[in-house]
């Protein structure tokens, strides 16, 4: 059992926990950066129905979305070093944050690929045909005509994915990463004030999500204004 609740400790713990927020945000940003790149590579074979690759991408998305992120984290943390040992590559000294970024990049790629796939399919097929009519190649039509419009369609779902993965980063401490949650666990171990620590973490996570939601909302409004100007031109 922990010690008696002391509300004053929440104020003391907040700056300590907040000083580790940048690590949490770094994990989120790095994993999403690689996740977007990988997500596009996964989405393309399914959009263009590429034989074999289409099925591999579908199975990958199904597996990632059908298994808990915590299990995926342990599979990467223990599995990747074991596989690389077969080729005499030692990862025993690797910073655990690398495995967290790999896991979340692989996980976010599956979700982002589905967001991209749905958004691209929502773009009017006639615009693609119009691009071909003026002499554009397939890649030119995709990257200059389809993708910009798909980005606007995908943005709300992408924003939800980002917020979801921000909350998932709280599991990084389970393999030894000293982020906000990891620092919170050390505070609990040294002070035995569990509830106060978790209240502090809740406040920080919630305020961070509010800031992200506000930023995404403003960005979405600007994107929609841009689309409206194009439509009225």
TIKELUM-166201 format. One record per residue (C-alpha): residue in three letters; x, y, z. Coordinates in Angstrom, 2 decimals, decimal comma, m for minus. Each point is the difference from the previous one (the first is absolute). Last residue first. Layout:
N
("ALA"; (X; Y; Z))
...
This chain:
233
("UNK"; (m10,93; 29,21; m58,90))
("UNK"; (m2,84; m0,82; 2,41))
("UNK"; (1,18; m3,60; 0,57))
("UNK"; (3,61; 1,07; 0,49))
("UNK"; (m1,01; 2,68; 2,50))
("UNK"; (m2,15; m2,55; 1,86))
("UNK"; (2,91; m2,44; 0,16))
("UNK"; (2,25; 2,65; 1,55))
("UNK"; (m2,71; 0,87; 2,50))
("UNK"; (m0,30; m3,68; 0,88))
("UNK"; (3,73; m0,25; 0,62))
("UNK"; (m0,09; 3,07; 2,23))
("UNK"; (m2,89; m1,40; 2,06))
("UNK"; (1,81; m3,34; 0,33))
("UNK"; (3,13; 1,72; 1,26))
("UNK"; (m1,97; 1,88; 2,66))
("UNK"; (m1,67; m3,24; 1,15))
("UNK"; (3,33; m1,88; 0,02))
("UNK"; (1,60; 2,66; 2,20))
("UNK"; (m2,96; 0,00; 2,40))
("UNK"; (0,04; m3,80; 0,18))
("UNK"; (3,74; 0,00; 0,64))
("UNK"; (m0,34; 2,55; 2,81))
("UNK"; (m2,87; m1,96; 1,55))
("UNK"; (1,99; m3,24; m0,26))
("UNK"; (2,92; 1,61; 1,84))
("UNK"; (m2,37; 1,28; 2,70))
("UNK"; (m1,38; m3,51; 0,48))
("UNK"; (3,40; m1,65; 0,12))
("UNK"; (1,30; 2,52; 2,52))
("UNK"; (m3,06; m0,17; 2,28))
("UNK"; (m0,13; m3,80; m0,10))
("UNK"; (3,69; m0,25; 0,85))
("UNK"; (m0,51; 2,19; 3,07))
("UNK"; (m3,01; m2,05; 1,06))
("UNK"; (2,08; m3,13; m0,47))
("UNK"; (2,75; 1,34; 2,23))
("UNK"; (m2,42; 1,11; 2,73))
("UNK"; (m1,70; m3,40; m0,03))
("UNK"; (3,22; m1,95; 0,44))
("UNK"; (1,55; 1,85; 2,94))
("UNK"; (2,44; m2,75; 1,03))
("UNK"; (2,79; 2,62; m0,07))
("UNK"; (2,98; m1,81; m1,54))
("UNK"; (m1,79; m2,68; m2,03))
("UNK"; (m2,82; 2,33; m1,04))
("UNK"; (2,51; 2,60; m1,12))
("UNK"; (1,87; m2,67; m1,99))
("UNK"; (m3,26; m1,02; m1,69))
("UNK"; (m0,77; 3,60; m0,88))
("UNK"; (3,40; 0,37; m1,62))
("UNK"; (m0,84; m2,98; m2,19))
("UNK"; (m3,39; 1,49; m0,83))
("UNK"; (1,55; 3,29; m0,99))
("UNK"; (2,76; m1,65; m2,04))
("UNK"; (2,83; m2,10; 1,40))
("UNK"; (m0,15; m2,95; m2,38))
("UNK"; (0,50; m3,29; 1,87))
("UNK"; (m1,99; m2,55; m2,00))
("UNK"; (m3,32; 0,63; 1,79))
("UNK"; (0,73; 3,76; 0,01))
("UNK"; (m1,05; 0,17; m3,64))
("UNK"; (m3,61; m0,82; 0,90))
("UNK"; (m0,93; 3,69; 0,43))
("UNK"; (0,78; 0,40; m3,70))
("UNK"; (m3,45; m1,43; m0,69))
("UNK"; (m1,61; 3,27; 1,12))
("UNK"; (1,93; 1,94; m2,63))
("UNK"; (m0,89; m2,77; m2,45))
("UNK"; (m3,69; 0,74; 0,34))
("UNK"; (0,54; 3,72; m0,39))
("UNK"; (1,96; m0,54; m3,21))
("UNK"; (m2,61; m2,40; m1,38))
("UNK"; (m2,80; 2,49; 0,69))
("UNK"; (1,93; 2,67; m1,92))
("UNK"; (0,47; m2,41; m2,90))
("UNK"; (m3,74; m0,63; m0,06))
("UNK"; (m0,67; 3,75; m0,20))
("UNK"; (2,76; 0,48; m2,64))
("UNK"; (m0,98; m2,76; m2,41))
("UNK"; (m2,39; 2,05; m2,15))
("UNK"; (2,43; 2,92; m0,20))
("UNK"; (2,89; m2,38; m0,77))
("UNK"; (m2,07; m1,71; m2,70))
("UNK"; (m0,28; 3,30; m1,83))
("UNK"; (3,78; 0,51; 0,01))
("UNK"; (0,55; m3,70; m0,91))
("UNK"; (m2,30; m0,14; m3,03))
("UNK"; (1,20; 2,88; m2,17))
("UNK"; (3,75; 0,55; 0,27))
("UNK"; (1,21; m3,28; 1,57))
("UNK"; (m2,43; m2,37; m1,72))
("UNK"; (m0,20; 1,75; m3,36))
("UNK"; (3,78; 0,30; m0,20))
("UNK"; (0,46; m3,67; 0,99))
("UNK"; (m2,45; m1,15; m2,72))
("UNK"; (1,41; 2,26; m2,70))
("UNK"; (m1,57; 3,35; m0,83))
("UNK"; (m0,94; 0,74; m3,59))
("UNK"; (m3,00; 2,32; 0,29))
("UNK"; (m2,42; m2,94; m0,31))
("UNK"; (1,80; m1,98; 2,69))
("UNK"; (m0,67; 2,82; 2,46))
("UNK"; (m3,65; 0,08; m1,06))
("UNK"; (m0,27; m3,74; 0,66))
("UNK"; (1,33; 0,57; 3,49))
("UNK"; (m2,46; 2,81; 0,53))
("UNK"; (m2,84; m2,21; m1,19))
("UNK"; (0,77; m2,59; 2,67))
("UNK"; (m1,24; 2,42; 2,66))
("UNK"; (2,16; m0,31; 3,11))
("UNK"; (m1,59; m2,23; 2,67))
("UNK"; (2,13; m2,97; m1,04))
("UNK"; (3,11; 1,99; 0,89))
("UNK"; (m1,40; 0,78; 3,45))
("UNK"; (m0,89; m3,62; 0,80))
("UNK"; (3,43; m1,26; m1,03))
("UNK"; (1,80; 2,77; 1,88))
("UNK"; (m1,89; m0,68; 3,24))
("UNK"; (0,56; m3,74; m0,44))
("UNK"; (3,72; 0,55; m0,52))
("UNK"; (0,05; 2,29; 3,05))
("UNK"; (m1,37; m2,74; 2,26))
("UNK"; (2,52; m2,60; m1,18))
("UNK"; (2,87; 2,49; 0,02))
("UNK"; (m0,89; 1,04; 3,56))
("UNK"; (0,81; m3,48; 1,26))
("UNK"; (3,27; m0,38; m1,89))
("UNK"; (1,11; 3,47; 1,08))
("UNK"; (m1,18; m0,70; 3,55))
("UNK"; (2,08; m3,14; 0,21))
("UNK"; (3,11; 1,48; m1,62))
("UNK"; (m0,23; 3,11; 2,22))
("UNK"; (m0,30; m2,16; 3,12))
("UNK"; (2,89; m2,19; m1,09))
("UNK"; (2,21; 3,07; m0,45))
("UNK"; (m1,09; 1,35; 3,41))
("UNK"; (1,52; m3,11; 1,57))
("UNK"; (3,50; 1,39; m0,69))
("UNK"; (2,06; m2,72; m1,69))
("UNK"; (2,61; m1,72; 2,16))
("UNK"; (m1,33; m3,53; m0,66))
("UNK"; (m0,34; 0,69; m3,71))
("UNK"; (2,80; m2,34; m1,15))
("UNK"; (0,16; m0,84; m3,68))
("UNK"; (1,49; m3,45; m0,62))
("UNK"; (m2,36; m0,92; m2,86))
("UNK"; (m2,11; m2,31; 2,18))
("UNK"; (0,33; 2,58; 2,78))
("UNK"; (m2,16; 2,25; m2,17))
("UNK"; (m2,98; m2,30; 0,47))
("UNK"; (0,35; m0,08; 3,79))
("UNK"; (0,51; 3,79; 0,14))
("UNK"; (m3,22; 0,51; m2,03))
("UNK"; (m2,07; m2,45; 2,04))
("UNK"; (0,46; 1,23; 3,57))
("UNK"; (m0,83; 3,69; m0,38))
("UNK"; (m2,03; m0,49; m3,19))
("UNK"; (m2,20; m2,76; 1,43))
("UNK"; (m0,24; 1,87; 3,30))
("UNK"; (m1,28; 3,13; m1,71))
("UNK"; (m2,40; m2,00; m2,17))
("UNK"; (m1,43; m1,55; 3,16))
("UNK"; (m0,50; 3,48; 1,48))
("UNK"; (m1,60; 1,24; m3,23))
("UNK"; (m2,72; m2,61; 0,34))
("UNK"; (m0,62; m2,21; m3,08))
("UNK"; (m2,71; 0,26; m2,66))
("UNK"; (1,01; 3,32; m1,55))
("UNK"; (3,55; m1,20; m0,53))
("UNK"; (m1,03; m3,38; m1,37))
("UNK"; (m2,71; 1,33; m2,33))
("UNK"; (2,30; 2,71; m1,37))
("UNK"; (2,73; m2,55; m0,68))
("UNK"; (m2,42; m2,46; m1,58))
("UNK"; (m1,32; 2,71; m2,35))
("UNK"; (3,51; 1,15; m0,92))
("UNK"; (1,07; m3,57; m0,81))
("UNK"; (m3,15; m0,52; m2,08))
("UNK"; (0,56; 3,14; m2,08))
("UNK"; (3,70; m0,77; m0,35))
("UNK"; (m0,93; m3,35; m1,58))
("UNK"; (m1,59; 1,67; m3,06))
("UNK"; (m0,12; 3,82; 0,03))
("UNK"; (m3,61; 1,11; 0,51))
("UNK"; (0,70; 3,66; m0,77))
("UNK"; (m1,38; 1,33; 3,28))
("UNK"; (1,12; m3,07; 1,96))
("UNK"; (3,54; 0,16; m1,38))
("UNK"; (0,12; 3,77; 0,74))
("UNK"; (m1,25; m0,14; 3,61))
("UNK"; (2,95; m1,88; 1,46))
("UNK"; (2,59; 2,35; m1,51))
("UNK"; (m2,06; 2,98; 1,17))
("UNK"; (m0,18; m1,42; 3,52))
("UNK"; (3,76; m0,54; 0,04))
("UNK"; (0,64; 3,69; m0,60))
("UNK"; (m2,76; 1,07; 2,40))
("UNK"; (1,23; m2,41; 2,70))
("UNK"; (3,56; 1,23; m0,32))
("UNK"; (m1,08; 3,53; 0,87))
("UNK"; (m2,63; m1,28; 2,44))
("UNK"; (2,59; m1,95; 2,00))
("UNK"; (2,35; 2,98; 0,16))
("UNK"; (m2,71; 2,47; 1,03))
("UNK"; (m1,54; m2,22; 2,70))
("UNK"; (3,31; m1,08; 1,51))
("UNK"; (1,16; 3,63; m0,01))
("UNK"; (m3,25; 1,08; 1,66))
("UNK"; (0,50; m2,49; 2,83))
("UNK"; (3,61; 1,09; 0,43))
("UNK"; (m1,04; 3,67; m0,01))
("UNK"; (m2,51; m0,71; 2,77))
("UNK"; (2,77; m1,04; 2,39))
("UNK"; (0,30; 3,39; 1,75))
("UNK"; (m3,79; m0,09; 0,43))
("UNK"; (0,28; m2,89; 2,44))
("UNK"; (2,26; 1,96; 2,35))
("UNK"; (m2,01; 3,19; m0,52))
("UNK"; (m3,26; m1,84; 0,92))
("UNK"; (1,33; m1,95; 2,99))
("UNK"; (0,13; 2,94; 2,41))
("UNK"; (m3,47; 1,24; m0,96))
("UNK"; (m1,40; m3,51; 0,42))
("UNK"; (1,77; m0,22; 3,37))
("UNK"; (m2,32; 2,64; 1,45))
("UNK"; (m2,95; m2,37; m0,46))
("UNK"; (1,36; m2,41; 2,62))
("UNK"; (m1,69; m3,41; 0,03))
("UNK"; (1,13; m2,26; 2,82))
("UNK"; (2,92; m2,26; m0,88))
("UNK"; (m0,23; m2,86; m2,47))
("UNK"; (m1,15; m3,54; 0,74))
